């Protein structure tokens, strides 16, 4: 089986269909050329970054490299440590909610100076939550008044939630039907369309029930 070598371009007899090089020398040359191409590709892939410490431009292998050398890296670490120490020194001075003493806080939302004061403040907050006035809300589905456990509650029980979900799905299907019939967007369908459609469906259901009663009678 005659084939042309991809490296030197000479014709040679190949024993297999997958061979494309005539000799071991050509295979060595092929490997060297491929390694050179890979090296060039790696060099092209590298990006020019600016060092955060000295401001020099350098070729970076990775995108997350911030410094050009180990010297600059150690200098950057030292500067960061100094900044942290300065922040510790310049801590916020706050007033304790319980004992009204002044204290230094590392955390911006700290309200108590010690664990004891923290416990007292937490117990006071719990008492306040328990003694706060109860609010009554009317259920969206059954129109009954109930005391909600969550501030944004709208339904009084799981039963009402199931009914509300069924009605919501029903309304969605009606809106989609109206949009298809009228050739408009489902978002443009108003509440009037839906209420009319629901009245029509209820009337049809009543007629069916009347017919069944008449047949049975």
C-alpha positions in Angstrom: 0.0 0.0 0.0 1.7 3.2 -1.3 1.5 6.3 0.8 3.1 9.8 1.0 5.1 10.7 4.1 3.7 13.8 5.9 7.1 14.9 7.1 9.5 14.5 4.2 7.0 14.0 1.3 8.5 10.7 0.0 6.5 7.7 -1.2 6.7 4.6 0.9 5.1 1.2 1.3 2.8 1.1 4.4 1.9 -2.1 6.2 -1.0 -0.4 8.0 -3.6 2.1 6.9 -3.0 4.3 9.9 0.7 4.9 9.3 1.6 8.3 7.8 5.4 8.5 8.4 8.0 6.6 6.4 10.8 6.1 9.1 11.8 6.6 12.8 13.8 9.8 11.8 10.6 11.4 10.4 8.7 10.5 13.5 11.4 12.2 15.7 11.3 15.3 13.6 7.5 15.3 13.8 7.6 15.1 17.6 10.0 18.0 17.8 7.9 20.2 15.5 4.8 19.5 17.5 6.6 20.3 20.8 7.8 23.7 19.3 4.2 24.5 18.1 2.9 23.7 21.6 5.5 26.0 23.2 4.5 28.8 20.8 0.8 28.3 21.7 1.6 28.5 25.4 3.5 31.7 24.9 0.6 33.2 22.9 -1.8 32.1 25.7 0.2 34.0 28.3 -1.0 37.6 29.0 0.8 40.8 29.9 -0.1 41.7 33.5 1.0 44.7 35.6 2.6 44.0 39.0 0.6 45.4 41.9 3.7 46.1 44.0 6.3 47.6 41.6 4.1 48.4 38.6 6.2 46.6 36.0 4.7 44.6 33.1 5.3 40.9 33.0 4.2 37.7 31.2 1.9 35.7 33.4 1.0 32.0 33.0 -2.2 32.4 35.0 -4.8 35.2 35.1 -4.8 35.3 38.9 -1.1 36.2 39.2 -0.7 39.7 40.7 3.0 40.1 41.3 6.1 39.7 39.0 8.5 38.0 41.4 8.8 36.5 44.9 10.3 39.8 46.3 7.2 41.7 45.2 4.9 38.9 46.6 6.5 39.1 50.1 6.3 42.9 50.0 2.6 42.7 49.1 1.9 40.3 52.0 3.7 42.6 54.4 1.7 45.6 53.3 -1.6 43.7 53.7 -0.5 42.6 57.2 0.3 46.2 58.1 -3.1 47.3 56.9 -4.8 44.6 59.0 -2.9 45.8 62.1 -3.9 49.4 61.4 -7.6 48.4 61.1 -7.3 46.5 64.5 -5.8 49.6 66.1 -8.5 51.9 64.7 -11.5 49.8 65.9 -15.0 51.4 66.3 -15.9 52.7 69.8 -19.6 51.8 70.5 -22.0 52.0 73.5 -23.4 48.8 75.0 -27.2 48.5 74.8 -27.5 46.9 78.2 -24.9 48.4 80.6 -24.3 51.7 78.5 -20.5 51.2 78.7 -18.2 52.2 75.8 -16.3 49.3 74.1 -14.1 48.7 71.0 -15.8 46.4 68.4 -14.3 44.6 65.4 -17.8 43.9 64.1 -19.8 46.8 62.6 -23.2 45.6 64.0 -22.0 44.7 67.6 -24.5 45.9 70.2 -23.2 44.3 73.5 -19.8 44.5 75.2 -19.7 41.0 76.7 -21.4 37.5 76.6 -23.4 38.3 79.7 -24.8 41.5 78.2 -25.5 39.6 75.0 -27.6 37.0 76.9 -29.6 39.8 78.7 -30.3 41.6 75.4 -31.4 38.4 73.7 -33.8 37.5 76.6 -35.3 41.1 76.5 -35.8 40.8 72.7 -37.6 37.5 73.2 -40.0 39.0 75.8 -40.7 41.9 73.5 -41.6 39.5 70.6 -43.9 37.5 72.9 -45.6 40.6 74.3 -46.1 42.4 71.0 -49.8 42.9 69.9 -51.3 40.1 67.8 -52.4 41.0 64.2 -55.4 39.4 62.5 -55.5 38.9 58.8 -58.3 37.8 56.5 -57.6 34.6 54.5 -57.5 35.2 50.7 -59.5 32.0 50.0 -62.1 31.4 52.8 -62.2 35.1 54.0 -61.8 34.0 57.7 -59.8 36.0 60.2 -56.6 34.3 61.6 -53.4 35.2 63.5 -50.4 34.7 61.2 -47.1 33.2 62.4 -45.2 34.7 59.5 -45.6 38.4 58.6 -46.3 37.8 54.9 -48.9 35.0 55.4 -52.0 35.2 53.2 -53.7 31.8 53.8 -55.0 30.3 57.1 -54.5 26.6 56.5 -53.1 24.0 54.1 -56.6 23.2 52.8 -57.0 26.9 51.7 -53.6 26.8 50.1 -54.5 23.7 48.0 -57.8 25.4 46.9 -56.0 28.6 46.1 -53.3 26.8 44.0 -56.1 24.9 42.1 -57.9 28.2 41.4 -54.7 29.8 40.3 -53.9 27.0 37.8 -57.5 27.2 36.5 -57.2 31.0 36.0 -53.9 30.5 34.2 -55.4 28.0 31.8 -58.4 30.3 31.1 -56.0 33.2 30.4 -54.0 31.1 27.9 -57.3 30.0 26.2 -58.5 33.6 25.9 -55.1 34.7 24.6 -55.2 31.9 21.9 -58.8 32.7 20.9 -58.3 36.5 20.7 -54.7 36.3 19.3 -53.2 38.4 22.0 -50.4 38.1 24.6 -51.4 36.3 27.9 -49.9 39.3 29.8 -52.4 41.6 28.1 -55.5 39.6 29.3 -57.2 41.7 32.0 -59.2 40.5 35.0 -62.6 41.4 33.2 -61.9 38.7 30.6 -61.2 36.1 33.2 -64.3 37.0 35.4 -66.5 36.8 32.3 -65.0 33.4 31.3 -65.5 32.1 34.8 -69.2 33.2 34.8 -69.7 31.4 31.4 -68.1 28.2 32.8 -70.3 28.4 36.0 -73.4 28.9 33.8 -72.5 25.9 31.6 -71.9 23.8 34.7 -75.4 24.8 36.2 -77.1 23.9 32.9 -75.4 20.5 32.9 -76.5 19.9 36.5 -80.1 20.9 35.6 -80.1 18.5 32.6 -78.9 15.7 34.8 -81.6 16.4 37.4 -84.3 16.5 34.7 -83.1 13.1 33.2 -83.1 11.5 36.7 -86.6 12.9 37.4 
